[in-house]
Amino acid sequence: MSPNNISIDANLPITFTAKIQGTVATHYQLKILTMANVVVFDSTKLILSPNLYQNDTFSYVLNSGLTNGIQYKWTLEIWSNTLSAISRETPFYCYATPTLISTVPELITSKKYTFQFAYTQAENIPINRWYMVFMDIFDNIILQTPYSYSGNISYEYDGFVSSQTYKIYTIVENQMNVITQSPIYTFNVSYSAPSINFVPNVTLLEELSAVKINWSNPVQVNGVVTGTSSYVQDLFTQGNVGLKLNDASYVEFNVGIPLNFTTIIDYIPDETFTGGKILEHINDEGITYEIGYDSVLGCFYYKNGILIINGVPKELPPLFLIAVRSIDVLIIVNNQIYERLTP
Amino acid sequence: MFLSGAFLGLSTFQSVEGSNIPLRHTYQKIRIYGNATIDKLQIKNIEMSDEDLQNIIMTDNSIWDINTLAMAEFENDLIAGNISNLINPVTKWQVNRREVSGSTFKVLDVVDVGVSEYIDYSAQHGKNYIYSLFATSENEQSEPLECEEIETDFFGYYLISEEEGKVFKFDLNVQSGTKQYQEDVTIMDNYTEYPSIAMGRRKYFTSSISCICGTVDINGQLQQSNVYVSELRDFILNSKNKIFKTRRGEIYKVFCSNYSEQQLDDGIKEQPILVSFNLTEVGEV
């Protein structure tokens, strides 16, 4: 029989149900009483049309008229022609439906935010427990918090991704076992998210039946120009941008370079280039590893500490790739080695 | 500036004045001089081969890989790191996994920023996964950095402790016992034709594994040192829950018990030890 020892809202229609045991039920009478046995509702003996049979469900909708805050009990009497059977008295409570609302902003500007929900119930039935559910725009559940038994419905979510839309709702169960769901709130997240430029590596470890993911650590390096410079649009290809360094200007990058390294750069000397330094690696102790073009000798040179290597006289190509390694330098033109400076 | 993993110290190699031994040093900065237009700077922590260098297409955008120290594309900025637009320092990496057919990521772990590797022991055989990373700072979280798709392919029975990073594979003469599910069913007789059934939520299995303990070396010889046997014994009996993977690709959280060792013939010094133990499912992975 239902309702059975549960709480329902007297302001809403109440459905009473029971399972029929017996061959046939032709009439019924439903009574609702207070715990002091005062009858507050009596359907009187009515015909069941159609008749109900073994395991059929009896159902009666009462447009209430009961009062919230009171405990009741109900009985059902069923007739099979002239014989009747009466159910036991089944208790239930009437309490107003709780409300559960929040003021979730439409836009959240941080990766974390504390959500708070307000629970109210007319007869002040306290909260038993609650949980929150976070979903993505496709209603996939991202997080369902564990049950909390705190009276304060508050949870800090840490991990929102910028430019994403999320949804949230909360479920509260009060101490009369009434379960209430809040409205589903939709909100956007937008903040200045770090931009990271690398692809993590993934490897299958068959013997361990595992997968390894490894990645670079974050490196923040910004160049600084000394002198004058400008950006050259549509360099090589449409949309590509390069940096034009004017005469006696240079761009410097602070980056730790180990013993074994390779530095690569595309270099397009200006028509007015008159020779000199092209690329320099600098040690804090003042030791430099310099590559340049000697316009007097007409050759590339390599200067590493006290060691100076001049290449053979060669014209300065209009466009080349410099590849500097710890012990040699390659000048590459059209994917061919044009000059190799090696001690 | 974040230069974790970079080499900031001085080289141990020094030149001898007058010799022709080149000076090898570590460096702290580079300068590129005009009068010229420059593009696509890359600094790697390896010495690339002549062939690799000649295969570089000057117009192609580069990819930041595990060997990259700095990379500048000069796209109207002078950024040469792999991270930008950052207000607070990155403090954590969040490692996630999703199946290619699914859209929701499962958070595997959140590790400190100094960590640059994660091993997912809970990967299941026969799946296509996409792993991703989020860099997180106090108030920011990056876009997900997605790895390439990977298809998992393992074959064997594995017992794994994620916490200890230990994996034992059982593949030699392995025999798995019946996978017996434990249920909570009560059959109640009453005065009708049939009984009533009451069923609880209990649903876990018990099983067993027995196999020859050891590993096979590259020459096909069984390696079964006392150290290995002892490690396996301690591992199984350490009373911690473990991940158990089957040859079919199933994955469970289990507790191991009833460990036993059987020496097949006491008359032989070096002969296989058969180990067996019971498994009880204790949760979801």
Interface residues (C-beta under 8 A of the other chain):
Chain A: S110 K111 K112 D136 F138 N140 I141 I142 G159 F160 V161 S162 S163 Y191 S192 A193 P194 S195 I196 N197 F198 V199 P200 N201 V202 L204 L205 E206 E207 L208 S209 A210 V211 K212 I213 N214 W215 S216 N217 P218 V219 Q220 V221 N222 G223 V224 V225 G227 S229 Y231 V232 L235 F236 T237 N240 V241 G242 L243 K244 L245 N246 D247 A248 S249 Y250 V251 E252 F253 N254 V255 G256 I257 P258 L259 N260 F261 T262 T263 I264 I265 D266 Y267 I268 P269 D270 T272 F273 T274 G276 K277 I278 L279 E280 H281 I282 N283 D284 E285 I287 Y289 G292 N304 G305 I306 L307 L319 L321 A323 R325 S326 I327 L330 I332 N335 Q336 I337 P343
Chain B: M1 F2 L3 S4 G5 A6 F7 L8 L10 S11 F13 S15 E17 N20 I21 P22 L23 R24 H25 T26 Y27 Q28 K29 I30 R31 I32 Y33 G34 N35 A36 T37 I38 D39 K40 L41 Q42 I43 K44 N45 I46 E47 M48 D50 L53 Q54 N55 I56 I57 M58 T59 I63 W64 D65 I66 T68 L69 A70 M71 A72 E73 F74 E75 N76 L78 I79 A80 G81 N82 I83 S84 N85 L86 I87 V90 W93 Q94 V95 S103 T104 V113 G114 S116 E117 Y118 I119 D120 Y121 A123 H125 Y129 Y131 S132 L133 F134 A135 T136 S137 N139 E140 Q141 S142 E143 P144 L145 E146 C147 E148 I150 T152 D153 F154 G156 Y158 I160 V167 K169 K245
